[in-house]
């Protein structure tokens, strides 16, 4: 006679995304590359929207992307801006 085995509970850790959706074309193809403490390169693989984005403070890639989308939707960043 043996005991019943305990059920193993696995904790699934969620990770932050690496690829985001483009506010210009809507395709999931925007990458955010951190170039320094206050500089990021945001580029879309579909519509070729590219922007060197400066931000203040220490932020993760998803925070920089959210600020970029907010400013893009507000009209402060134009889709014709390509660098």
N, CA, C and O of each residue as an XYZ file, in Angstrom:
332
protein
N       0.851     -1.172      0.000
C       0.000      0.000      0.000
C       0.892      1.227      0.000
O       1.760      1.404      0.854
N       0.649      2.043     -0.965
C       1.461      3.234     -1.049
C       0.598      4.483     -0.984
O      -0.629      4.432     -1.078
N       1.272      5.586     -0.822
C       0.548      6.853     -0.794
C       0.250      7.314     -2.202
O       0.880      6.858     -3.157
N      -0.708      8.218     -2.338
C      -0.979      8.842     -3.627
C       0.085      9.903     -3.883
O       0.513     10.606     -2.967
N       0.495     10.005     -5.122
C       1.492     11.016     -5.465
C       0.836     12.383     -5.464
O      -0.316     12.539     -5.868
N       1.586     13.360     -5.007
C       1.091     14.731     -5.032
C       1.129     15.277     -6.438
O       2.020     14.950     -7.222
N       0.171     16.099     -6.748
C       0.114     16.734     -8.056
C       1.127     17.879     -8.090
O       1.171     18.696     -7.171
N       1.936     17.939     -9.143
C       2.945     18.974     -9.278
C       2.282     20.208     -9.882
O       1.715     20.144    -10.973
N       2.351     21.306     -9.185
C       1.769     22.558     -9.662
C       2.879     23.380    -10.285
O       3.829     23.773     -9.608
N       2.752     23.641    -11.590
C       3.758     24.424    -12.299
C       3.280     25.859    -12.408
O       2.139     26.118    -12.791
N       4.152     26.780    -12.072
C       3.836     28.201    -12.164
C       4.325     28.706    -13.517
O       5.515     28.632    -13.824
N       3.400     29.219    -14.322
C       3.738     29.735    -15.640
C       4.086     31.212    -15.498
O       3.253     32.018    -15.084
N       5.296     31.551    -15.837
C       5.749     32.940    -15.756
C       5.483     33.624    -17.086
O       5.931     33.154    -18.132
N       4.760     34.725    -17.048
C       4.502     35.486    -18.263
C       5.662     36.437    -18.516
O       6.220     37.017    -17.585
N       6.017     36.589    -19.781
C       7.105     37.479    -20.147
C       6.567     38.640    -20.962
O       5.487     38.554    -21.547
N       7.322     39.719    -20.997
C       6.932     40.878    -21.786
C       7.164     40.591    -23.263
O       8.107     39.882    -23.614
N       6.311     41.136    -24.137
C       6.481     40.870    -25.570
C       7.712     41.561    -26.134
O       8.179     42.566    -25.598
N       8.230     41.009    -27.224
C       9.391     41.567    -27.905
C       8.992     42.296    -29.186
O       9.707     43.193    -29.634
N       7.860     41.921    -29.777
C       7.368     42.517    -31.016
C       5.995     43.113    -30.735
O       5.146     42.481    -30.105
N       5.787     44.351    -31.215
C       4.551     45.077    -30.937
C       3.824     45.392    -32.239
O       4.383     45.224    -33.322
N       2.578     45.848    -32.133
C       1.817     46.213    -33.324
C       2.115     47.657    -33.705
O       2.336     48.510    -32.845
N       2.117     47.914    -35.004
C       2.461     49.227    -35.533
C       1.232     50.142    -35.482
O       0.154     49.725    -35.904
N       1.363     51.373    -34.979
C       0.223     52.290    -34.975
C      -0.078     52.853    -36.357
O      -1.158     53.401    -36.576
N       0.853     52.729    -37.287
C       0.674     53.262    -38.639
C      -0.034     52.262    -39.548
O      -1.033     52.606    -40.179
N       0.467     51.028    -39.624
C      -0.091     50.050    -40.564
C      -0.895     48.944    -39.880
O      -1.654     48.246    -40.551
N      -0.753     48.767    -38.576
C      -1.530     47.780    -37.843
C      -0.939     46.381    -37.805
O      -1.507     45.497    -37.164
N       0.180     46.156    -38.469
C       0.808     44.835    -38.502
C       1.674     44.661    -37.251
O       2.273     45.619    -36.763
N       1.729     43.455    -36.752
C       2.559     43.161    -35.594
C       3.997     42.996    -36.060
O       4.443     41.879    -36.323
N       4.726     44.106    -36.164
C       6.083     44.041    -36.687
C       6.987     45.138    -36.181
O       7.997     45.430    -36.822
N       6.668     45.767    -35.047
C       7.486     46.860    -34.503
C       8.440     46.300    -33.462
O       8.029     45.607    -32.532
N       9.710     46.608    -33.630
C      10.730     46.234    -32.656
C      11.280     47.493    -32.011
O      11.432     48.524    -32.667
N      11.574     47.405    -30.736
C      12.173     48.507    -29.985
C      13.555     48.051    -29.549
O      13.693     47.105    -28.773
N      14.583     48.736    -30.060
C      15.957     48.415    -29.692
C      16.491     49.535    -28.818
O      16.530     50.693    -29.235
N      16.896     49.192    -27.621
C      17.440     50.176    -26.691
C      18.894     50.446    -27.074
O      19.727     49.540    -27.044
N      19.196     51.697    -27.435
C      20.541     52.069    -27.886
C      21.383     52.682    -26.779
O      22.603     52.769    -26.911
N      20.771     53.096    -25.719
C      21.505     53.704    -24.619
C      20.563     53.905    -23.451
O      19.484     53.315    -23.402
N      20.974     54.740    -22.511
C      20.132     54.997    -21.344
C      18.894     55.802    -21.699
O      17.840     55.623    -21.090
N      19.014     56.699    -22.693
C      17.894     57.583    -23.026
C      17.589     57.609    -24.520
O      17.033     58.592    -25.010
N      17.935     56.562    -25.252
C      17.715     56.528    -26.692
C      17.264     55.133    -27.117
O      17.824     54.123    -26.691
N      16.232     55.104    -27.974
C      15.726     53.831    -28.489
C      15.448     53.975    -29.978
O      15.066     55.047    -30.448
N      15.641     52.890    -30.712
C      15.328     52.840    -32.132
C      14.056     52.026    -32.289
O      14.012     50.846    -31.939
N      13.006     52.678    -32.826
C      11.725     52.022    -33.037
C      11.555     51.853    -34.537
O      11.608     52.834    -35.278
N      11.352     50.618    -34.996
C      11.239     50.377    -36.430
C      10.182     49.319    -36.706
O      10.045     48.340    -35.972
N       9.426     49.547    -37.803
C       8.402     48.613    -38.251
C       8.950     47.870    -39.469
O       9.494     48.491    -40.382
N       8.810     46.568    -39.483
C       9.300     45.766    -40.587
C       8.398     45.799    -41.805
O       8.834     45.444    -42.901
N       7.140     46.219    -41.639
C       6.199     46.212    -42.750
C       6.177     47.553    -43.488
O       6.421     47.596    -44.694
N       5.890     48.639    -42.783
C       5.753     49.946    -43.443
C       7.038     50.763    -43.398
O       7.068     51.890    -43.893
N       8.101     50.215    -42.812
C       9.427     50.846    -42.744
C       9.431     52.156    -41.962
O      10.286     53.009    -42.196
N       8.490     52.326    -41.040
C       8.497     53.474    -40.144
C       9.656     53.311    -39.180
O       9.710     52.326    -38.444
N      10.581     54.254    -39.171
C      11.764     54.180    -38.317
C      11.912     55.499    -37.586
O      11.746     56.565    -38.180
N      12.222     55.434    -36.308
C      12.331     56.641    -35.508
C      13.350     56.433    -34.399
O      13.310     55.427    -33.691
N      14.257     57.381    -34.251
C      15.140     57.420    -33.086
C      14.390     58.194    -32.017
O      14.144     59.390    -32.170
N      14.031     57.525    -30.947
C      13.164     58.103    -29.924
C      13.957     58.360    -28.655
O      14.579     57.450    -28.106
N      13.933     59.600    -28.194
C      14.595     59.963    -26.941
C      13.554     60.016    -25.834
O      12.455     60.540    -26.018
N      13.916     59.466    -24.685
C      12.997     59.453    -23.549
C      13.758     59.809    -22.292
O      14.989     59.834    -22.282
N      13.020     60.084    -21.232
C      13.656     60.464    -19.975
C      13.446     59.353    -18.950
O      12.397     58.710    -18.923
N      14.426     59.142    -18.132
C      14.334     58.132    -17.087
C      14.693     56.745    -17.572
O      14.911     56.529    -18.764
N      14.753     55.814    -16.651
C      15.076     54.415    -16.951
C      13.782     53.689    -17.277
O      12.895     53.600    -16.429
N      13.660     53.171    -18.492
C      12.432     52.518    -18.921
C      12.738     51.240    -19.686
O      13.815     51.072    -20.258
N      11.763     50.352    -19.677
C      11.840     49.118    -20.442
C      11.320     49.376    -21.852
O      10.777     50.445    -22.130
N      11.485     48.401    -22.740
C      11.081     48.546    -24.136
C       9.572     48.754    -24.271
O       9.136     49.518    -25.132
N       8.779     48.097    -23.446
C       7.328     48.242    -23.545
C       6.877     49.626    -23.098
O       5.894     50.148    -23.624
N       7.576     50.231    -22.135
C       7.247     51.586    -21.695
C       7.552     52.595    -22.800
O       6.776     53.523    -23.028
N       8.674     52.416    -23.479
C       9.054     53.303    -24.580
C       8.050     53.162    -25.721
O       7.655     54.157    -26.328
N       7.635     51.920    -26.015
C       6.648     51.692    -27.074
C       5.322     52.377    -26.745
O       4.711     52.987    -27.622
N       4.870     52.283    -25.495
C       3.611     52.912    -25.102
C       3.676     54.429    -25.233
O       2.714     55.048    -25.686
N       4.794     55.037    -24.843
C       4.962     56.488    -25.015
C       4.959     56.860    -26.495
O       4.361     57.862    -26.887
N       5.628     56.049    -27.316
C       5.683     56.285    -28.752
C       4.287     56.237    -29.365
O       3.935     57.106    -30.163
N       3.490     55.236    -29.005
C       2.134     55.114    -29.555
C       1.260     56.273    -29.095
O       0.478     56.799    -29.888
N       1.371     56.682    -27.840
C       0.593     57.815    -27.341
C       0.896     59.078    -28.127
O      -0.017     59.806    -28.515
N       2.186     59.343    -28.367
C       2.563     60.542    -29.115
C       2.189     60.421    -30.588
O       1.847     61.427    -31.210
N       2.244     59.224    -31.162
C       1.867     59.013    -32.552
C       0.370     59.261    -32.735
O      -0.038     59.906    -33.700
N      -0.442     58.754    -31.817
C      -1.891     58.939    -31.904
C      -2.299     60.386    -31.638
O      -3.317     60.847    -32.154
N      -1.517     61.100    -30.840
C      -1.811     62.507    -30.561
C      -1.400     63.408    -31.723
O      -1.776     64.580    -31.752
N      -0.633     62.882    -32.680
C      -0.220     63.657    -33.842
C       1.110     64.356    -33.678
O       1.496     65.149    -34.537
N       1.821     64.084    -32.600
C       3.121     64.718    -32.381
C       4.206     64.073    -33.235
O       5.216     64.709    -33.539
N       4.007     62.820    -33.623
C       4.943     62.096    -34.486
C       4.199     61.750    -35.761
O       3.133     61.136    -35.714
N       4.749     62.136    -36.892
C       4.111     61.890    -38.185
C       4.621     60.581    -38.778
O       5.734     60.152    -38.472
N       3.822     59.951    -39.615
C       4.234     58.695    -40.245
C       5.248     58.944    -41.345
O       5.925     58.008    -41.770
N       5.377     60.192    -41.826
C       6.359     60.517    -42.857
C       7.757     60.666    -42.272
O       8.732     60.725    -43.020
N       7.874     60.729    -40.930
C       9.169     60.911    -40.293
C       9.964     59.619    -40.412
O       9.692     58.649    -39.704
N      10.923     59.607    -41.288
C      11.796     58.429    -41.443
C      13.234     58.891    -41.342
O      13.621     59.903    -41.925
N      14.012     58.140    -40.600
C      15.412     58.510    -40.411
C      16.289     57.392    -40.863
O      17.513     57.498    -40.790
